[in-house]
Amino acid sequence: MRRDGKWVFAGVGVPSKSGTQHEAPVVEHMDTTMKECLLYLPLFDEVKTLEIGVDAGARIEAAPNPFRHRIVVIGSSITHGTGLSRPGMAYPARMSRMTGIEFVNLGYSGNCKLQPEFARLLAETDADAFDSFSNPSAQQIEERLEPFVATIRAAHPTTPLIFLQTEVRESRNFNDKIRKFEDDKRAASEAGMQRLLKQDKNIYFLNPGMPLGDDHDATVDGVHPSDLGHGRILEVIRPQIVKILKKHDIR
């Protein structure tokens, strides 16, 4: 809920132990003043129907969108929020609450490999900026990056495109095969983005884009950042993204 202009955690609906229908209180015993609420749905469970109940005599109504502008964040399971303790903790959601700008999370677990389908999705989306995180192999970056950007640019010639360099995965620490794959991917990202940066003044590359620190404590499985990991990512990218958006009069 919003209090004194800031979003404050209010509660969580805990699912029942079995079945597909769940009922749980999110918050109770509040005073009778009007509240502005923001509800995050489950990260991975499909929600087919949702009903919100209030006490007898209470009133509930739709509020205007509390966020200014719309930034579409397309990414993999990292962006999606695999490994987080609860919905609303992924860095796009936290960016929304911190900045007052809507960051729409289009994280697709196991995907975001610069597929043409994702480029078309962005091309057909009305947004003030696109924040894209790549999760492909080095070969896929070399083959797909420039066509991916060209598809978006055909529909959005000057919209800011912000690319984040992929994280340094902990799973590479002792696995030589993974280390080579990741090193090649990061090198291909760097080379491909440098070419695009010379061609387009409205493309940005944040490198590091997903810093997790050097204490090896910020992921749940060597790949997916925990709440701590998403917090560390935010510390680095939030001021940079805010600066980029202000440059384009998005604030």
N, C-alpha and C positions, 0 to 999 in steps of 0.2 A: 504494500500500500504506500501511497505517497503521503509524506508528513514533512511539513516545513520545506516543501519543494524538492525533497529527496525520496527516492524509493527505498522503503524499509521492509525487510522480510517480515511476513505476518504469520505464515504457517504452511503446512504441507498436508495434503490428503494422502493418508497411508492406505494402500490397497489391501483388500482382504486376502486371506491366505489361499483361497481357491476360487474357481469360477471366473466368469468374464464380466460380471456386474459388481461394481464396488461402490460403497457409500461410506463416506468419512467426513468428519468436520475438518475444515481448514483452519478456522479461527473462531473462538467463542468468547463470551463474556466481555464484549466491547461496549463502549459508551454509545450513545444514540446519535452522535454527530455523523454527517455524511462522510463516506470514505471513497477515495478513488483507488480502484483495485486493478492490478495487472496479474493475469493468471497464465502460468506456463503449463503446457500440456506435457505428457510423458515424452521422453526423448525417443524411445524405440517402440513402445506399445501403440498399436493402432487404436485411435479413439473413434468409435462409430457414432456414439451419441454422448451428449454431455448435458446434464441438468444442474443448475445452480439453485440451491434452496436458501431461503432467508427466513428469519423469525416472522411469526404472524404480526402484521402491523408494520413491518419494515418495507422499504421500497427499494427496488433495484432497477436500474435503467442503463442503457448504453451511453457511454461517454464518447466525446470526440477523440480521435487519435491523439494521444498525448505527445507524439513525437513529430519533430520537424524533419522534412526531407526523408528520403529512403535510399539506403545503401544496401545493395544486394551482395551478400557474401556467399560465394560458391566454393565448396571445399569437399574434403574427404571426411572420413570418420573422426579425424582430429577436430575439424570445425564442427561437425555434427554434435560432438560432445561425448563420445565413447570414453568411459572412465570417470565421468563426473559423478559427484555425490547426489545431485538433484537437478531437475530442469531449471533453467535460468542461470546456470553457472558457466555456460560456454562463453567464450570471449565476445562473440557478437552480441549476445543478450546483455552482458555487462557493459559493453560499449554503449548500448542504447541507454541504459540507466545512467551512465556517467555523463553522457554528452547531450542527451535530449534529442538525438538523431536516431531514427529507426534503422537498425542493422538487421536485415532479414537473413536468417540463417538457412541457406540451401546446401547444407552439408550432406553428402551422399556417401554413406559408408561403403568402402571398397571401390569407390569410383573416383571421379574427378581426375581423369587422365587426359584432359584436353580433347575429349571426344567432340565431334561436330555437333552432336545432339545438345551438349551443354552450351556450346557457342550459340546455337540457334535459340536456346532457352533465354540466354541473356539478351540476345538481339531483340527478342519479342517482349522483353520486360521493360516497364517504365520505371526508371530509377535515376537518381541524381549522380550516382557513382557505382562502380562495380569493384568489389574487393575479391580477388581471385587467388586461390591457393592451389598450386599444381601438385599432383601426386603421381605423375607418370614416370616411366623409365627414361633413361637418357635418349634412347632411340625415338621414343614417342615424343619427347620434347623437340628433338631436331626435326621430326616430320610434321608435328601438329601445331606447334606454338604460333607460327606466323599465320597459317590459315585460320586458326582459332581467333586471333585478334582481328584478322581481316573481316571475318563474318560479323563480329560485334561492331566494328567500325563502319560497316556498310549501313547499319541502322542508327548508330550513335557516334557520329564523326568526332565529337570533341568531349564526350563524357569521360571523366577521369577513370582510368583503369589502374588499380593498385595490385601488384603481384607481391606475394610474400614468399621469400625463399623458404623451402621446407626445413623442418627442424632437423637437428642432429640427433638421430635416433639412438637410444641407449642399446638397442639390440645389435648394434654394430661393434660394441666394445671388444668382444672376443670372437666374433664370427667374421672371418676374412671375406667370405662370399657376400655377406650383407654389406660389409664396409665398402667393398669395391662398387657394388650396385649403387649405394648411397653417394659415394664420392663422385661417381660418373654422373649421376642425376644432378647433383648440386653444381657440378662444373658445366653441364649442358644448360641448366637454368641460367647460370651466370652469363654464359656466352650468348644464349638466345636473347636474353633480356637486354644485354648491352647493344645488340644490333637494333632492337626495337626502340630503345631509348634515343638512339641517334635519329630515328625516323619520325618519332611522335613525341611532342612535348607534353602531352597529356597522359603519358604512361609513366608509372612509378614502380620502382622495385625496392622493397625493403629487405635488406640483407645485413644482419640476420633478421628474419621475419618471424621466427617462432623460437626465441631464445628460452631455454629451460634451466639455465644455470649450470654449474659444474659440480654440484654435490650429488648428482645421480638420484635425487629424491622426488623428481617432479612428474614421473609417469607412473601408471599403474601396471604396465606390462612391458616397458622398454620402448613403447611407441606412443601410446595415447596419454596425453597430459592429464594429470589429476586437477583438482581445484587449484592446488598450488601452482601447477604448470601453466594453467590458463591465466592465473594471476601474474605470473612472471612474463608471459607473452604480452599481456596488457600494459605492463609497466614500460615496455620498450616501444610497442607499436602505437599505443594510443596518442602520445604527443605528436608523433610523426604523421599519423592519419589526420588528426585534427588540423595540423598545419597545412596539409595538402588540401583538405576540404575548404578551409578558409581562403586559400589561394583561389579557389573556384567559387567563392562567395556562398559556400554551403556551411552554415553555422547555426 
